């Protein structure tokens, strides 16, 4: 099973065996159901090859006993716990599908007229959802796209760790040297971080002296800061209201956080380098990069999330994957507002939202369109989401048609077939 785009699975016929799995960390609950209603009691499948083998033997036996020809195996969209079993089953003659947890939650209450949730009940509900034809084939990135998905996810986690460490570091600096934050406008700049690493206390800044401090900030900031900023920092250190009690212990944690942030910075840089290398292996990636305001990280992340843009045939398909498809709740004379479903991949929406911020800047390719939306009274966030949809449409068209983006002198954009 090597599908790279999600499609509705509706061909559940009288010769199809439905196997559903309720995924767990230690063990999964498996359930088999034949079209005639015959089934077996849910049983556990542990995360060991031997247990996987026993599961496959039971499934094959059930298939033979009921003279079935096809096998559909489904589970809820979940975290990493399904991946070992999923990759084991990819090599088998089965169709792997996933269902939206929202669908199983709603159908669960119809089963026995109760919201009761148990490991025995869940796989039966999943099987019912598959029977109704509401399952989707899995999006499976392969080759460089698979690497890009892993690298993008690793980068997201590293950025989250770094942000948490920076927040903790800022809190500690405020305790021992509160003036530093107002003078240096935070701690995330290269100059501020270098000073915290080498001279984290007011006493160390005073001991350095104005002249040496001036030379240091001028060198690290490459001329952006000079004597005036150095004098402000020196005077702030001389009259600092930072605490003294427990300072040694605080400095110990500051040293650790500075080391952690530095390691995260190096790791993120390494990930981004690897992302760029893998991106070069995807032929149409350079076409997407021709869009002004769309960078390597965005393109790498989107391809990792989508798998392969060329596997999609229509814009609604790709919109649904991103969760940017529109819906409204209307009844009678009431017409509801149109909103995005948010039922797709959240990281994909995040990447497109930041791409929208770039393309609506003063020299951006969609600046005028964005300004028109604001003039019509559209809220900024809603306008940026609308631009996100337009960016995705543009990327989809460029990847599909093997085109490059060109902006002419009249500031009218058009597509030109790549040579």
Residue pairs with C-beta under 8 A, 6 or more apart in sequence:
1 90
1 94
1 95
1 96
1 137
1 138
1 140
2 90
2 140
2 142
3 137
3 138
3 139
3 140
3 311
4 139
4 140
4 141
4 142
4 307
4 308
4 311
5 137
5 139
5 307
5 308
5 311
5 312
5 317
5 321
6 136
6 137
6 138
6 139
6 317
6 320
6 321
7 136
7 137
8 133
8 134
8 135
8 136
9 72
9 95
9 97
9 130
9 133
9 135
9 136
9 137
10 133
12 18
12 35
12 72
12 130
12 131
12 133
13 35
13 70
14 35
14 36
15 35
15 68
15 69
15 70
16 35
16 68
16 69
16 70
16 71
16 72
17 32
17 33
17 34
17 59
17 62
17 63
17 66
17 68
17 70
17 71
17 72
18 32
18 33
18 34
18 72
18 74
18 127
18 130
18 131
19 30
19 31
19 32
19 33
19 59
19 71
19 72
19 73
19 74
19 94
19 127
20 30
20 31
20 33
20 73
20 74
20 75
20 123
20 124
20 126
20 127
20 130
21 28
21 29
21 30
21 31
21 45
21 73
21 74
21 75
21 82
21 85
21 123
21 126
22 28
22 29
22 31
22 42
22 75
22 76
22 119
22 122
22 123
22 126
23 75
23 76
23 78
23 81
23 82
23 85
24 81
24 119
25 81
26 46
26 47
27 44
27 45
27 46
27 47
28 44
28 45
28 46
28 47
28 75
28 81
28 82
28 85
29 42
29 43
29 44
29 45
29 119
29 120
29 122
29 123
30 42
30 43
30 44
30 45
30 55
30 58
30 59
30 123
31 39
31 40
31 42
31 123
31 124
31 126
31 127
32 39
32 40
32 58
32 59
32 62
33 39
33 124
33 127
33 131
34 62
34 66
34 68
35 68
36 66
38 66
39 124
39 127
40 58
40 62
41 120
42 119
42 120
42 123
42 124
43 58
45 51
45 52
45 54
45 55
45 85
47 81
47 84
47 85
49 88
52 85
52 88
56 92
59 71
63 71
70 95
71 92
71 93
71 94
71 95
72 94
72 95
72 97
72 130
72 135
73 89
73 94
73 95
73 96
73 97
74 96
74 97
74 98
74 99
74 126
74 127
74 129
74 130
74 135
75 82
75 98
75 99
75 126
76 98
76 99
76 100
76 101
76 104
76 126
77 98
77 99
77 100
77 101
86 96
86 138
89 96
90 96
90 140
95 137
96 137
96 138
97 130
97 135
97 136
97 137
97 138
98 135
98 136
98 137
98 138
99 126
99 129
99 130
99 134
99 135
99 136
100 134
100 136
100 343
102 343
103 129
103 134
104 122
104 125
104 126
104 129
107 125
107 128
107 129
107 132
108 115
108 116
108 117
108 121
108 122
108 125
109 115
111 121
111 124
111 125
111 128
112 121
129 135
139 306
139 307
139 321
140 307
141 148
141 149
141 304
141 306
141 307
141 308
142 307
142 308
143 281
144 278
144 279
144 281
144 282
145 282
145 303
145 304
145 306
145 307
145 308
146 304
147 274
147 278
147 304
148 275
148 278
148 279
148 300
148 301
148 303
148 304
149 304
149 305
150 304
151 271
151 274
151 275
151 278
151 300
151 304
152 275
152 297
152 300
152 301
152 304
152 305
152 347
153 304
153 347
154 271
155 268
155 271
155 272
155 275
155 297
156 347
158 264
158 267
158 268
158 271
159 264
159 268
161 260
161 264
162 260
162 261
162 264
162 265
162 268
165 257
165 260
165 261
165 264
166 187
166 188
166 261
168 253
168 257
169 187
169 196
169 254
169 257
169 258
169 261
170 181
170 186
170 187
172 250
172 253
172 254
172 257
173 180
173 181
173 187
173 196
173 200
173 254
174 181
175 242
175 243
175 250
176 200
176 201
176 202
176 242
176 243
176 247
176 250
176 251
177 200
177 201
177 202
177 205
177 237
177 240
177 242
178 240
178 241
178 242
179 202
179 233
179 236
179 237
179 239
179 240
179 241
179 242
180 187
180 192
180 195
180 196
180 233
180 236
180 237
181 187
182 236
183 229
183 232
183 233
183 236
184 191
184 192
184 195
184 229
184 233
185 192
186 192
187 193
187 196
190 220
190 221
191 217
191 220
191 221
191 224
191 225
193 258
193 261
194 220
195 205
195 216
195 217
195 220
195 233
196 254
196 258
197 258
197 262
198 204
199 205
199 208
200 251
200 254
201 242
201 247
201 251
202 236
202 237
202 238
202 240
202 242
203 237
205 213
205 233
205 234
205 237
206 234
206 237
206 238
208 216
209 234
210 227
210 230
210 231
210 234
213 230
213 233
213 234
214 226
214 227
214 230
214 231
216 230
217 225
217 226
217 229
217 230
217 233
218 225
218 226
218 230
272 296
272 297
275 296
275 297
275 300
276 296
276 300
278 300
279 285
279 296
279 299
279 300
279 303
282 303
284 309
284 310
284 398
284 399
284 402
285 299
285 300
285 303
287 398
287 399
287 402
287 403
287 404
287 405
287 418
288 294
288 299
288 302
288 395
288 398
288 399
289 295
289 296
289 299
290 398
290 404
290 405
290 406
291 359
291 365
291 391
291 394
291 395
291 398
291 405
292 359
292 364
292 365
292 405
292 407
293 355
293 358
293 359
293 361
293 364
293 365
294 355
294 358
294 359
294 391
294 395
295 358
298 351
298 354
298 355
301 347
301 348
301 351
302 348
302 351
302 352
302 395
303 309
305 321
305 322
305 345
305 347
305 348
305 351
306 312
306 318
306 321
306 348
309 318
309 395
309 396
309 399
309 400
310 399
310 400
312 318
312 321
312 396
312 400
315 393
315 396
316 325
318 392
318 396
319 325
319 389
319 392
320 341
320 343
320 344
321 344
321 345
321 348
322 344
322 345
322 348
322 349
322 352
322 392
323 340
323 341
323 342
323 343
323 344
323 345
323 346
323 348
323 349
324 340
324 341
324 344
324 349
324 352
324 385
324 388
324 389
324 392
325 340
325 341
325 343
325 344
326 338
326 339
326 340
326 341
327 338
327 339
327 340
327 341
328 335
328 336
328 337
328 338
328 339
329 336
330 336
340 349
340 385
342 349
349 388
352 388
352 391
352 392
353 384
353 385
353 388
355 388
355 391
356 366
356 384
356 385
356 387
356 388
356 391
357 384
358 364
359 365
359 366
359 367
359 387
359 391
360 366
360 367
360 369
360 370
360 384
360 387
361 367
364 370
365 405
365 407
365 413
366 387
366 390
366 391
368 411
369 387
369 390
370 383
370 384
370 387
373 383
373 386
373 387
374 380
374 383
378 386
394 405
397 403
397 415
398 404
398 405
398 415
401 415
401 417
402 417
402 418
403 415
403 416
403 417
403 418
404 415
404 416
404 418
405 413
405 415
406 413
406 414
406 415
406 416
407 413
408 414
